[in-house]
């Protein structure tokens, strides 16, 4: 670092005293880190998230579904009497913020498990590079399509990604790529999918994180048969980019891949060659008469250009950013081997994970959207079914939550502030948030409680965090205060609830004389006019009704009812805003209604969800719930060692399931009969609605007449 002149020192002091930022020239004079080319954005920092949160397994899928008298004997690992995987890696599908997931993988106890698999050999990500990608999703109801708006957590994620334009997107992807670089094995590779909107920025970020020397290729994905939407004075955007970097170019995995030429008219002939050790050259192969031997070329060596048809019909799974499987087949084959571990931290519809399963790779997938996790779950069960039918091996996978969030994550405190400033900002944001929710809920503010914020109609009210789901830990703290202060009736308000949270925690509270009513906070709480007019509806969680069928030592489960209480927009607002010859679909108190206005201005209402089954997209059964305890690893504050601790909860072991697909919209409402050991047992049923939100119910049955 060059020595500063006295004039430069005085100038720095003047800037500091005036509380002004230093001119750019001092970045290079004060710090020795010289980069010839560097991408700079507002708020750039080398610090990354280091939080370690426990992973909570809430569901495990070993077999796609139990069938009568059929069970595949797998050779990858040992199985118990129920067909459960006992040994070996279990694939992981994680719901949550991938920054916290990456940090917890990097710094937490699961890192050891990853390293035992040889580390992550391949990472593919398809981050949200479209500024309009706001987590909205289209749901097909018969011949109509309903666009579900993003929930608050998804809106916050969108704001964090695009709230400050390109600056916030680069900051988001930079921190995650730094964490991925650390997790990637020394001989690993990363593929980052993007398009013209952000590819120039992503290339520079990748150069900085992985090093320009480790750049391998810029893959071009060209989509054919894509219809032109409108005339414009530029070329049609028909390509996307995939940047391919390695962690260490001198030892990365690379396999030559040859792919079939799909158009037979493009086959060609070529002469065969044989190596001549005398001349050190490849000579043309000739027969005994000296005639040159030819062969037909029906395949080609894969390169950095791939041409793919647009996804249509049954190939689409109903997810907006779905990618083509052929792209992943090429990537996985060249940059990984069978048995290797790969990861996709923006997994979306799960295409990369599905191809990984088909090609015998282990995988980790993550996404913030519940609908993405649900779409991926269905897709991977479909792959398991296919592999099982073909007599091939497949691995179990588990669905996980992130739990026990640190307090600063609740409300979005700036971690770069000094501790006193953080505390002040935390208190101010929490107070404003709670006041807003209580006002919309028409509750009166209360003081003197640790977990409760208000009261309404003889019930105490606890408000969950603004940018995270209500977790089991949060509810347990509510129950603890209820017992300490003899409180029996409670409402818990949350934008989102942790998957698998209900009904166990509600049953636990009820057994202690506490009646808890969880309610969803709607987005309308941020609409001042709706709050002022008392139009904000806090809806209940879904209700499931099932019926067990017992025949001797066998038991089956029938799904008999399912109720939801969603609201989005209103009939009155739609009728007032519609123009003639237009229509709009709204959600009001658990009914999906199409509001139409004809050419004469007459309004018609059509209920699209005619039956309760219209709301069910998926349901599954665990025939022996409470068989597998949920164990997490936590760090002992005294010894620093990681210890296994039972959370008091159980893992839902998915043994049978029925769900709708793009191709087959039918749904079975009764499971097969499962033979069980005689005695009392608990059955658990999980239902996932068309928006990807899960609800569970538990019942106790007596099998075989033994008490």
C-alpha positions as CSV (number, residue, x, y, z in Angstrom):
1,X,0.0,0.0,0.0
2,X,1.5,3.4,-1.0
3,X,2.2,5.8,1.8
4,X,-0.4,8.6,2.1
5,X,0.8,12.2,1.7
6,X,0.1,14.7,4.5
7,X,-2.4,16.4,2.2
8,X,-4.2,13.1,1.5
9,X,-4.4,12.3,5.3
10,X,-5.9,15.8,6.0
11,X,-8.4,15.3,3.2
12,X,-9.5,11.9,4.6
13,X,-10.0,13.5,8.1
14,X,-12.1,16.3,6.6
15,X,-14.4,13.8,4.9
16,X,-14.8,11.7,8.1
17,X,-15.5,14.8,10.2
18,X,-18.2,15.8,7.6
19,X,-19.6,12.3,7.7
20,X,-19.2,12.0,3.9
21,X,-18.1,9.0,1.9
22,X,-14.5,8.9,0.7
23,X,-13.7,9.5,-3.0
24,X,-13.1,6.3,-5.0
25,X,-9.4,6.9,-5.3
26,X,-8.9,6.1,-1.6
27,X,-10.3,2.6,-2.0
28,X,-7.0,1.8,-3.8
29,X,-4.8,4.0,-1.7
30,X,-6.0,2.7,1.7
31,X,-6.5,-1.0,0.8
32,X,-4.1,-3.3,-1.0
33,X,-6.7,-5.3,-2.8
34,X,-6.2,-4.2,-6.4
35,X,-8.5,-5.5,-9.1
36,X,-8.0,-4.5,-12.6
37,X,-11.7,-5.0,-13.4
38,X,-14.4,-5.0,-10.7
39,X,-18.1,-4.8,-10.6
40,X,-19.2,-2.3,-8.0
41,X,-22.7,-1.8,-6.7
42,X,-24.4,0.2,-3.9
43,X,-23.7,-1.4,-0.5
44,X,-21.1,-3.9,-1.8
45,X,-19.5,-5.8,1.1
46,X,-17.4,-8.9,1.4
47,X,-19.3,-10.1,4.5
48,X,-21.8,-13.0,4.0
49,X,-24.4,-14.6,6.2
50,X,-22.9,-17.0,8.8
51,X,-26.1,-18.0,10.7
52,X,-26.6,-21.7,11.5
53,X,-30.2,-22.8,11.9
54,X,-31.3,-26.4,12.5
55,X,-32.9,-28.4,9.7
56,X,-36.2,-30.0,10.7
57,X,-37.3,-33.0,8.7
58,X,-41.1,-32.9,8.4
59,X,-41.7,-35.6,5.8
60,X,-39.9,-38.5,4.3
61,X,-40.7,-40.3,1.0
62,X,-39.0,-43.7,0.7
63,X,-41.3,-45.5,-1.8
64,X,-43.6,-43.6,-4.2
65,X,-46.7,-45.5,-2.9
66,X,-47.5,-48.8,-1.3
67,X,-49.2,-51.2,-3.7
68,X,-50.8,-54.5,-2.8
69,X,-48.2,-57.4,-2.6
70,X,-45.6,-55.4,-4.4
71,X,-42.3,-54.2,-3.1
72,X,-39.1,-53.5,-4.9
73,X,-35.9,-55.0,-3.4
74,X,-33.3,-52.2,-3.7
75,X,-29.6,-52.8,-3.5
76,X,-28.4,-49.3,-2.7
77,X,-29.1,-49.6,1.0
78,X,-30.8,-51.6,3.7
79,X,-34.5,-51.5,4.2
80,X,-36.7,-52.2,7.3
81,X,-40.0,-54.1,7.3
82,X,-41.9,-51.1,6.0
83,X,-39.6,-50.5,3.0
84,X,-37.8,-47.7,4.8
85,X,-34.3,-46.7,3.9
86,X,-32.0,-47.4,6.8
87,X,-28.6,-46.4,5.5
88,X,-27.0,-44.2,2.9
89,X,-27.6,-40.6,1.8
90,X,-31.2,-39.3,1.8
91,X,-32.0,-36.7,-0.8
92,X,-33.1,-33.3,0.6
93,X,-35.8,-30.9,-0.5
94,X,-35.6,-27.8,1.7
95,X,-38.2,-25.0,2.1
96,X,-36.9,-21.6,3.1
97,X,-34.6,-18.6,2.3
98,X,-31.7,-20.1,0.4
99,X,-29.3,-17.6,2.0
100,X,-30.0,-19.0,5.4
101,X,-30.0,-22.6,3.9
102,X,-26.6,-22.1,2.3
103,X,-25.2,-20.5,5.4
104,X,-26.5,-23.4,7.6
105,X,-25.2,-26.0,5.2
106,X,-21.8,-24.3,5.1
107,X,-21.4,-23.7,8.8
108,X,-23.7,-26.3,10.4
109,X,-23.5,-30.0,11.2
110,X,-24.9,-31.1,7.8
111,X,-21.6,-30.0,6.2
112,X,-20.0,-33.2,7.7
113,X,-22.7,-35.3,6.0
114,X,-22.1,-33.5,2.7
115,X,-18.4,-34.0,2.9
116,X,-18.8,-37.7,3.6
117,X,-20.5,-37.9,0.2
118,X,-17.4,-36.4,-1.4
119,X,-18.8,-32.8,-1.3
120,X,-21.2,-31.1,-3.8
121,X,-19.7,-31.9,-7.2
122,X,-22.2,-29.8,-9.2
123,X,-24.4,-26.8,-8.6
124,X,-27.0,-25.6,-11.1
125,X,-29.0,-22.5,-10.3
126,X,-31.7,-20.6,-12.3
127,X,-32.1,-17.4,-10.2
128,X,-35.0,-15.0,-10.7
129,X,-33.5,-12.9,-13.5
130,X,-36.8,-11.4,-14.7
131,X,-37.7,-8.3,-12.8
132,X,-41.4,-9.2,-13.4
133,X,-41.0,-12.6,-11.8
134,X,-43.0,-11.8,-8.6
135,X,-44.0,-15.3,-7.4
136,X,-47.5,-15.1,-8.9
137,X,-48.7,-18.4,-10.3
138,X,-51.5,-19.5,-12.6
139,X,-53.8,-22.2,-11.3
140,X,-56.0,-24.1,-13.8
141,X,-59.6,-24.6,-12.7
142,X,-61.5,-26.5,-15.5
143,X,-61.2,-24.3,-18.6
144,X,-60.3,-21.2,-16.6
145,X,-57.1,-19.9,-15.1
146,X,-56.8,-18.1,-11.8
147,X,-53.7,-16.0,-11.0
148,X,-52.8,-16.3,-7.4
149,X,-50.9,-13.3,-6.1
150,X,-47.7,-13.9,-4.1
151,X,-48.0,-14.1,-0.3
152,X,-46.2,-11.6,1.9
153,X,-43.1,-13.7,2.4
154,X,-42.8,-14.0,-1.4
155,X,-43.4,-10.3,-1.9
156,X,-40.6,-9.6,0.6
157,X,-38.3,-11.9,-1.2
158,X,-39.1,-10.2,-4.5
159,X,-38.5,-6.8,-2.8
160,X,-35.2,-8.0,-1.5
161,X,-34.2,-9.2,-5.0
162,X,-35.5,-6.3,-7.1
163,X,-36.5,-3.5,-4.6
164,X,-33.5,-1.4,-5.5
165,X,-33.3,-2.5,-9.1
166,X,-30.1,-4.1,-10.3
167,X,-28.1,-3.2,-7.2
168,X,-30.2,-5.4,-4.9
169,X,-30.3,-8.3,-7.4
170,X,-26.4,-8.3,-7.7
171,X,-26.1,-8.1,-3.9
172,X,-28.5,-11.0,-3.5
173,X,-26.8,-13.3,-6.0
174,X,-23.2,-12.3,-4.9
175,X,-23.7,-13.3,-1.3
176,X,-25.3,-16.6,-2.4
177,X,-22.5,-17.4,-4.9
178,X,-19.8,-16.8,-2.3
179,X,-21.6,-19.3,0.0
180,X,-21.9,-21.8,-2.9
181,X,-18.2,-21.4,-3.8
182,X,-17.3,-22.5,-0.3
183,X,-19.7,-25.5,-0.4
184,X,-18.6,-26.7,-3.8
185,X,-16.1,-29.6,-3.9
186,X,-12.6,-28.8,-5.2
187,X,-13.3,-30.7,-8.4
188,X,-16.8,-29.3,-8.7
189,X,-18.5,-27.1,-11.2
190,X,-21.3,-24.5,-11.2
191,X,-23.8,-23.6,-14.0
192,X,-25.7,-20.4,-13.7
193,X,-28.7,-19.9,-15.9
194,X,-29.7,-16.4,-17.0
195,X,-30.8,-14.3,-20.0
196,X,-30.1,-10.9,-21.6
197,X,-31.5,-8.9,-18.7
198,X,-28.7,-9.8,-16.2
199,X,-26.1,-12.0,-17.9
200,X,-23.5,-9.2,-18.2
201,X,-23.7,-8.6,-14.4
202,X,-23.7,-12.3,-13.5
203,X,-20.6,-13.0,-15.6
204,X,-18.7,-10.3,-13.7
205,X,-19.9,-11.6,-10.3
206,X,-18.9,-15.1,-11.3
207,X,-15.5,-13.8,-12.4
208,X,-15.0,-12.2,-9.0
209,X,-16.2,-15.1,-6.9
210,X,-14.7,-18.1,-8.9
211,X,-11.9,-16.3,-10.8
212,X,-11.7,-15.6,-14.5
213,X,-9.3,-18.5,-14.9
214,X,-12.0,-20.9,-13.9
215,X,-14.5,-19.8,-16.6
216,X,-15.1,-22.7,-18.9
217,X,-18.0,-21.9,-21.3
218,X,-20.9,-19.7,-22.1
219,X,-23.6,-22.1,-23.1
220,X,-26.3,-20.9,-25.4
221,X,-29.8,-22.3,-25.1
222,X,-31.8,-21.8,-28.2
223,X,-35.6,-22.4,-28.1
224,X,-37.2,-23.5,-31.3
225,X,-40.9,-23.3,-32.2
226,X,-41.5,-20.3,-30.0
227,X,-44.4,-18.1,-31.4
228,X,-43.7,-14.4,-32.0
229,X,-45.9,-12.3,-29.8
230,X,-45.7,-8.9,-31.5
231,X,-43.8,-7.0,-34.1
232,X,-40.8,-5.1,-32.9
233,X,-37.8,-3.4,-34.4
234,X,-35.2,-5.9,-33.1
235,X,-34.4,-9.6,-33.3
236,X,-36.7,-11.9,-31.4
237,X,-35.3,-13.0,-28.0
238,X,-35.0,-16.7,-28.4
239,X,-32.0,-17.7,-26.4
240,X,-30.8,-17.9,-22.8
241,X,-27.3,-18.2,-21.3
242,X,-25.8,-20.7,-18.9
243,X,-22.4,-19.7,-17.5
244,X,-20.2,-22.7,-16.7
245,X,-17.4,-22.2,-14.1
246,X,-15.2,-24.6,-12.1
247,X,-13.8,-24.3,-8.7
248,X,-10.4,-25.5,-9.9
249,X,-10.0,-25.9,-13.7
250,X,-7.0,-28.2,-13.2
251,X,-9.0,-31.0,-11.6
252,X,-12.7,-30.6,-12.3
253,X,-14.9,-33.5,-13.5
254,X,-15.3,-33.6,-17.2
255,X,-16.8,-36.4,-19.3
256,X,-17.1,-36.3,-23.1
257,X,-20.7,-36.7,-24.1
258,X,-22.1,-37.7,-27.5
259,X,-25.8,-37.0,-28.3
260,X,-27.9,-38.4,-31.1
261,X,-28.6,-36.3,-34.2
262,X,-32.4,-36.0,-34.0
263,X,-33.0,-35.2,-37.6
264,X,-32.1,-38.3,-39.7
265,X,-31.8,-36.1,-42.8
266,X,-28.7,-34.6,-41.2
267,X,-26.9,-37.9,-40.9
268,X,-23.6,-38.1,-42.8
269,X,-21.0,-40.6,-43.7
270,X,-17.4,-40.4,-42.6
271,X,-14.3,-42.6,-43.1
272,X,-13.1,-44.8,-40.3
273,X,-9.6,-44.2,-38.9
274,X,-7.1,-46.4,-37.1
275,X,-4.0,-45.2,-35.2
276,X,-0.7,-45.9,-36.9
277,X,2.1,-46.2,-34.3
278,X,4.8,-46.1,-36.9
279,X,3.8,-42.7,-38.4
280,X,2.1,-41.4,-35.2
281,X,-1.0,-40.5,-37.2
282,X,-4.5,-41.7,-37.7
283,X,-4.8,-43.5,-41.1
284,X,-8.0,-44.3,-42.9
285,X,-9.2,-47.8,-42.4
286,X,-9.2,-50.0,-45.5
287,X,-10.5,-53.5,-46.2
288,X,-8.4,-56.3,-47.7
289,X,-9.0,-54.8,-51.2
290,X,-7.7,-51.4,-50.1
291,X,-11.2,-49.9,-50.1
292,X,-11.7,-47.1,-47.6
293,X,-14.3,-48.1,-44.9
294,X,-17.1,-45.6,-44.1
295,X,-19.8,-45.4,-41.4
296,X,-22.9,-43.4,-40.8
297,X,-22.6,-40.5,-38.3
298,X,-25.8,-40.5,-36.2
299,X,-24.5,-38.6,-33.1
300,X,-22.3,-35.6,-32.4
301,X,-20.0,-34.4,-29.6
302,X,-22.0,-32.1,-27.3
303,X,-20.8,-28.5,-27.4
304,X,-21.8,-25.2,-25.9
305,X,-24.9,-24.8,-28.0
306,X,-28.1,-26.6,-27.3
307,X,-31.3,-26.4,-29.3
308,X,-34.5,-27.2,-27.4
309,X,-38.2,-27.1,-28.3
310,X,-40.5,-24.9,-26.3
311,X,-42.2,-26.8,-23.5
312,X,-45.8,-27.6,-24.4
313,X,-48.7,-29.8,-23.3
314,X,-47.9,-32.7,-20.9
315,X,-44.2,-31.8,-20.7
316,X,-45.2,-28.7,-18.6
317,X,-45.8,-29.2,-14.9
318,X,-47.6,-25.9,-14.4
319,X,-44.5,-23.9,-13.1
320,X,-43.6,-20.6,-14.9
321,X,-39.8,-21.0,-15.0
322,X,-39.7,-24.7,-15.8
323,X,-36.6,-25.7,-17.9
324,X,-36.2,-28.6,-20.4
325,X,-34.8,-31.9,-19.1
326,X,-32.5,-32.3,-22.1
327,X,-30.4,-29.4,-20.9
328,X,-29.8,-31.0,-17.5
329,X,-29.0,-34.4,-19.0
330,X,-26.1,-32.8,-20.9
331,X,-24.9,-30.8,-17.8
332,X,-25.1,-33.7,-15.4
333,X,-23.4,-36.2,-17.7
334,X,-20.4,-33.9,-18.5
335,X,-19.9,-32.5,-15.0
336,X,-20.8,-35.4,-12.6
337,X,-20.7,-39.1,-12.3
338,X,-23.2,-41.6,-11.0
339,X,-23.5,-41.4,-7.2
340,X,-22.2,-37.7,-7.1
341,X,-24.0,-35.1,-5.1
342,X,-25.5,-32.1,-6.8
343,X,-27.5,-29.1,-5.6
344,X,-30.0,-26.6,-7.0
345,X,-30.8,-23.8,-4.6
346,X,-33.5,-22.2,-6.8
347,X,-35.1,-25.5,-7.7
348,X,-38.5,-24.2,-8.9
349,X,-40.3,-27.1,-10.5
350,X,-37.5,-29.5,-9.7
351,X,-36.3,-30.4,-13.2
352,X,-32.6,-30.6,-12.3
353,X,-33.5,-32.8,-9.3
354,X,-35.7,-35.1,-11.4
355,X,-33.0,-35.6,-14.0
356,X,-30.5,-36.2,-11.1
357,X,-32.7,-39.0,-9.8
358,X,-33.1,-40.5,-13.2
359,X,-29.3,-40.5,-13.7
360,X,-28.4,-42.0,-10.3
361,X,-27.1,-38.8,-8.7
362,X,-27.8,-37.6,-5.1
363,X,-29.3,-34.2,-4.7
364,X,-30.1,-31.2,-2.5
365,X,-32.9,-28.8,-3.6
366,X,-34.2,-25.6,-2.1
367,X,-36.8,-23.0,-2.8
368,X,-38.7,-20.2,-0.9
369,X,-42.0,-21.0,-2.6
370,X,-44.3,-23.6,-1.1
371,X,-45.8,-24.1,-4.5
372,X,-42.3,-24.9,-5.9
373,X,-41.7,-27.4,-3.1
374,X,-45.0,-29.1,-3.7
375,X,-44.5,-29.2,-7.5
376,X,-41.1,-30.7,-7.0
377,X,-42.4,-33.3,-4.5
378,X,-45.0,-34.5,-6.9
379,X,-42.5,-34.6,-9.8
380,X,-40.0,-36.6,-7.8
381,X,-42.6,-39.1,-6.6
382,X,-43.5,-39.5,-10.3
383,X,-39.8,-40.2,-11.1
384,X,-39.7,-42.8,-8.2
385,X,-42.9,-44.5,-9.6
386,X,-41.3,-44.6,-13.1
387,X,-38.0,-46.1,-11.8
388,X,-39.9,-48.6,-9.6
389,X,-41.9,-49.8,-12.5
390,X,-38.7,-50.2,-14.5
391,X,-37.1,-52.2,-11.7
392,X,-34.4,-49.5,-11.2
393,X,-32.9,-48.1,-8.0
394,X,-34.1,-44.8,-6.5
395,X,-33.3,-43.0,-3.3
396,X,-35.5,-41.8,-0.5
397,X,-36.0,-38.0,-0.1
398,X,-37.0,-35.9,2.8
399,X,-38.7,-32.4,3.0
400,X,-37.1,-30.0,5.5
401,X,-37.8,-26.7,7.2
402,X,-35.4,-24.2,8.6
403,X,-36.2,-23.6,12.3
404,X,-35.3,-21.6,15.3
405,X,-34.7,-18.3,13.5
406,X,-32.6,-15.7,15.2
407,X,-34.6,-12.6,16.4
408,X,-33.0,-10.2,13.9
409,X,-34.3,-12.3,11.0
410,X,-37.9,-11.8,12.2
411,X,-38.2,-8.2,11.2
412,X,-35.4,-7.5,8.8
413,X,-32.9,-5.6,10.9
414,X,-29.8,-4.3,9.1
415,X,-27.0,-6.6,10.5
416,X,-24.3,-4.0,9.5
417,X,-25.6,-1.4,12.1
418,X,-24.0,-1.1,15.5
419,X,-25.6,-3.2,18.2
420,X,-27.4,-0.2,19.8
421,X,-28.7,1.0,16.5
422,X,-29.8,-2.6,15.6
423,X,-31.8,-2.8,18.8
424,X,-33.4,0.6,18.2
425,X,-34.3,-0.3,14.6
426,X,-35.7,-3.7,15.8
427,X,-37.9,-2.1,18.4
428,X,-39.2,0.5,16.0
429,X,-40.0,-1.9,13.2
430,X,-41.6,-4.5,15.5
431,X,-43.8,-1.8,17.1
432,X,-45.0,-0.4,13.8
433,X,-45.7,-3.9,12.4
434,X,-47.6,-5.1,15.4
435,X,-49.7,-1.9,15.5
436,X,-50.6,-2.3,11.9
437,X,-51.7,-6.0,12.3
438,X,-53.7,-5.4,15.5
439,X,-55.5,-2.4,13.9
440,X,-56.5,-4.5,10.9
441,X,-57.6,-7.4,13.2
442,X,-59.6,-5.0,15.3
443,X,-57.8,-6.0,18.4
444,X,-56.8,-3.9,21.4
445,X,-53.1,-3.5,22.2
446,X,-51.9,-5.0,25.5
447,X,-48.7,-4.8,27.5
448,X,-47.0,-7.0,30.1
449,X,-46.7,-10.2,28.0
450,X,-43.7,-11.8,26.4
451,X,-45.6,-13.3,23.4
452,X,-48.9,-11.6,23.3
453,X,-49.5,-8.3,21.6
454,X,-53.3,-7.7,21.9
455,X,-56.7,-9.0,22.9
456,X,-60.0,-9.4,21.1
457,X,-63.4,-10.8,22.3
458,X,-61.9,-12.4,25.3
459,X,-59.0,-14.0,23.4
460,X,-55.3,-13.0,23.6
461,X,-53.6,-12.3,20.3
462,X,-50.0,-13.2,19.3
463,X,-48.6,-11.7,16.1
464,X,-46.0,-13.8,14.2
465,X,-43.0,-12.4,12.4
466,X,-43.4,-10.3,9.3
467,X,-40.9,-12.0,6.9
468,X,-40.7,-15.6,8.2
469,X,-43.2,-18.3,8.8
470,X,-44.6,-18.9,12.3
471,X,-42.5,-21.8,13.6
472,X,-43.0,-24.5,16.2
473,X,-40.7,-22.6,18.5
474,X,-42.9,-19.5,18.3
475,X,-46.0,-21.5,19.2
476,X,-44.2,-23.4,22.0
477,X,-43.3,-20.0,23.6
478,X,-47.0,-19.0,23.4
479,X,-48.0,-22.2,25.1
480,X,-45.4,-21.7,27.8
481,X,-46.7,-18.2,28.6
482,X,-50.3,-19.5,28.6
483,X,-49.4,-22.1,31.2
484,X,-47.5,-19.6,33.3
485,X,-50.4,-17.1,33.3
486,X,-53.4,-19.5,33.1
487,X,-54.5,-18.3,29.6
488,X,-56.9,-20.6,27.8
489,X,-58.0,-18.9,24.5
490,X,-55.5,-17.6,22.0
491,X,-55.3,-16.4,18.4
492,X,-52.0,-16.7,16.5
493,X,-51.7,-14.5,13.4
494,X,-49.2,-15.3,10.8
495,X,-48.4,-14.6,7.1
496,X,-47.2,-18.1,6.7
497,X,-47.0,-21.2,9.0
498,X,-44.2,-23.7,9.0
499,X,-44.9,-26.9,7.0
500,X,-46.0,-29.7,9.2
501,X,-46.8,-27.4,12.2
502,X,-50.4,-28.5,12.6
503,X,-52.2,-30.4,14.1
504,X,-49.7,-31.8,16.6
505,X,-48.9,-28.5,18.2
506,X,-52.6,-27.6,18.5
507,X,-53.4,-31.0,20.0
508,X,-50.5,-30.5,22.5
509,X,-52.0,-27.2,23.5
510,X,-55.5,-28.6,23.8
511,X,-54.2,-31.4,26.1
512,X,-53.0,-28.6,28.4
513,X,-56.3,-26.8,28.4
514,X,-55.3,-24.2,25.8
515,X,-57.4,-23.5,22.7
516,X,-55.3,-22.0,19.9
517,X,-56.8,-20.6,16.7
518,X,-54.2,-20.0,14.0
519,X,-55.2,-17.4,11.3
520,X,-53.6,-16.2,8.2
521,X,-52.8,-12.5,7.8
522,X,-54.0,-11.3,4.4
523,X,-52.1,-8.9,2.2
524,X,-54.9,-6.4,2.6
525,X,-53.5,-5.4,6.0
526,X,-51.2,-3.1,4.0
527,X,-54.2,-1.5,2.2
528,X,-55.2,1.5,4.4
529,X,-58.6,1.9,2.8
530,X,-59.4,-1.8,3.4
531,X,-58.4,-1.5,7.0
532,X,-60.4,1.7,7.5
533,X,-63.5,0.1,6.0
534,X,-63.1,-3.1,8.1
535,X,-62.7,-5.2,4.9
536,X,-59.7,-7.2,6.0
537,X,-60.5,-10.9,6.6
538,X,-58.1,-13.1,8.6
539,X,-58.9,-16.6,7.4
540,X,-58.5,-19.9,9.3
541,X,-56.2,-22.7,8.3
542,X,-57.7,-25.5,6.2
543,X,-59.9,-28.2,7.7
544,X,-59.4,-32.0,6.8
545,X,-61.9,-34.8,7.5
546,X,-61.0,-38.4,7.0
547,X,-62.5,-41.8,7.7
548,X,-60.5,-45.0,8.6
549,X,-61.6,-48.4,7.2
550,X,-60.3,-51.4,9.3
551,X,-60.6,-55.0,8.1
552,X,-58.8,-57.3,10.5
553,X,-55.1,-56.4,10.5
554,X,-55.6,-54.1,7.5
555,X,-56.4,-50.5,7.4
556,X,-57.3,-48.0,4.7
557,X,-58.0,-44.2,4.8
558,X,-60.7,-42.3,2.9
559,X,-60.6,-38.5,2.4
560,X,-64.1,-37.3,3.1
561,X,-63.9,-33.5,3.3
562,X,-61.6,-30.5,2.9
563,X,-62.3,-26.9,3.5
564,X,-60.2,-23.8,2.8
565,X,-61.0,-20.1,3.7
566,X,-58.9,-18.1,1.2
567,X,-59.7,-14.6,0.0
568,X,-58.2,-12.6,-2.8
569,X,-59.9,-9.5,-4.2
570,X,-63.7,-9.4,-3.8
571,X,-66.8,-9.8,-5.9
572,X,-68.0,-6.3,-5.3
573,X,-64.6,-4.8,-6.3
574,X,-64.5,-7.0,-9.5
575,X,-68.1,-6.0,-10.5
576,X,-67.2,-2.3,-10.0
577,X,-64.0,-2.4,-12.0
578,X,-64.9,-4.8,-14.9
579,X,-65.5,-3.4,-18.4
580,X,-68.1,-4.8,-20.7
581,X,-67.3,-8.2,-22.3
582,X,-64.5,-8.9,-19.7
583,X,-64.3,-11.3,-16.7
584,X,-62.2,-11.8,-13.6
585,X,-61.8,-14.7,-11.2
586,X,-61.8,-13.8,-7.5
587,X,-61.4,-15.7,-4.2
588,X,-63.9,-14.9,-1.5
589,X,-64.1,-16.9,1.7
590,X,-63.0,-20.2,0.2
591,X,-64.9,-20.0,-3.0
592,X,-63.4,-19.3,-6.4
593,X,-65.9,-17.2,-8.4
594,X,-65.7,-16.0,-12.0
595,X,-67.3,-12.6,-12.3
596,X,-68.2,-11.7,-15.9
597,X,-69.8,-8.6,-17.6
598,X,-71.5,-9.0,-21.0
599,X,-71.8,-6.5,-23.8
600,X,-74.9,-4.9,-22.2
601,X,-73.2,-4.5,-18.8
602,X,-75.0,-7.4,-17.1
603,X,-73.0,-9.2,-14.4
604,X,-72.8,-12.9,-14.0
605,X,-71.3,-14.9,-11.2
606,X,-70.1,-18.5,-11.7
607,X,-68.7,-20.6,-8.9
608,X,-65.7,-22.6,-10.3
609,X,-65.0,-24.6,-7.2
610,X,-68.2,-26.7,-7.2
611,X,-66.9,-29.5,-5.0
612,X,-64.5,-29.7,-2.0
613,X,-62.3,-32.0,-4.1
614,X,-61.6,-29.1,-6.5
615,X,-59.4,-27.7,-3.8
616,X,-57.3,-30.9,-3.3
617,X,-54.2,-31.3,-5.4
618,X,-52.5,-34.0,-3.4
619,X,-52.9,-36.1,-0.3
620,X,-50.9,-38.8,1.4
621,X,-51.0,-41.2,4.3
622,X,-48.6,-42.3,7.1
623,X,-50.0,-45.6,8.4
624,X,-47.8,-45.5,11.5
625,X,-47.3,-41.9,12.6
626,X,-45.1,-41.4,15.6
627,X,-42.9,-44.2,14.4
628,X,-39.9,-41.9,13.6
629,X,-38.8,-39.1,15.9
630,X,-37.6,-35.8,14.5
631,X,-34.0,-35.4,15.5
632,X,-32.0,-32.2,15.0
633,X,-28.4,-31.4,15.7
634,X,-27.7,-28.4,17.8
635,X,-24.5,-27.0,19.2
636,X,-23.9,-27.3,22.9
637,X,-23.1,-23.7,24.1
638,X,-20.7,-25.0,26.7
639,X,-18.7,-27.6,24.8
640,X,-19.2,-26.3,21.3
641,X,-20.0,-29.9,20.2
642,X,-22.9,-30.8,18.0
643,X,-25.5,-32.9,19.8
644,X,-28.5,-34.8,18.6
645,X,-31.8,-33.6,20.2
646,X,-35.3,-34.9,19.9
647,X,-37.6,-32.0,19.1
648,X,-40.7,-33.7,20.6
649,X,-42.2,-34.1,17.1
650,X,-42.4,-36.9,14.6
651,X,-41.6,-37.2,10.9
652,X,-44.5,-37.8,8.5
653,X,-43.4,-41.0,6.6
654,X,-45.2,-40.8,3.3
655,X,-46.4,-44.4,2.5
656,X,-49.2,-43.8,0.0
657,X,-50.3,-40.8,-2.0
658,X,-52.6,-39.7,-4.8
659,X,-52.2,-36.4,-6.7
660,X,-53.2,-34.6,-9.9
661,X,-50.8,-34.1,-12.8
662,X,-51.0,-32.0,-15.9
663,X,-51.9,-35.1,-17.8
664,X,-54.2,-36.9,-15.3
665,X,-56.5,-34.6,-13.3
666,X,-58.2,-37.5,-11.5
667,X,-57.8,-38.1,-7.7
668,X,-58.3,-41.2,-5.7
669,X,-60.1,-40.5,-2.5
670,X,-59.4,-43.9,-0.7
671,X,-56.0,-45.4,-0.1
672,X,-55.1,-49.1,-0.5
673,X,-55.4,-51.4,2.5
674,X,-52.2,-51.6,4.5
675,X,-51.4,-54.7,6.6
676,X,-50.3,-53.6,10.1
677,X,-49.3,-55.2,13.3
678,X,-52.3,-55.6,15.7
679,X,-52.9,-52.9,18.3
680,X,-53.6,-49.2,18.6
681,X,-51.8,-46.8,16.3
682,X,-52.0,-43.3,14.9
683,X,-52.6,-42.6,11.3
684,X,-51.6,-39.2,9.7
685,X,-53.1,-37.7,6.6
686,X,-51.5,-34.8,4.8
687,X,-53.5,-32.8,2.2
688,X,-51.9,-30.2,-0.1
689,X,-54.3,-27.7,-1.8
690,X,-54.0,-26.3,-5.3
691,X,-51.8,-23.4,-4.0
692,X,-49.3,-25.7,-2.4
693,X,-50.3,-25.2,1.2
694,X,-50.3,-28.4,3.3
695,X,-52.7,-29.3,6.2
696,X,-52.5,-32.5,8.3
697,X,-54.8,-34.4,10.5
698,X,-54.1,-37.3,12.9
699,X,-56.4,-40.1,14.1
700,X,-56.1,-43.1,16.4
701,X,-57.4,-46.5,15.3
702,X,-57.4,-50.0,16.7
703,X,-56.2,-52.6,14.2
704,X,-56.9,-56.3,14.6
705,X,-59.1,-55.9,17.7
706,X,-56.2,-56.0,20.1
707,X,-56.3,-53.3,22.8
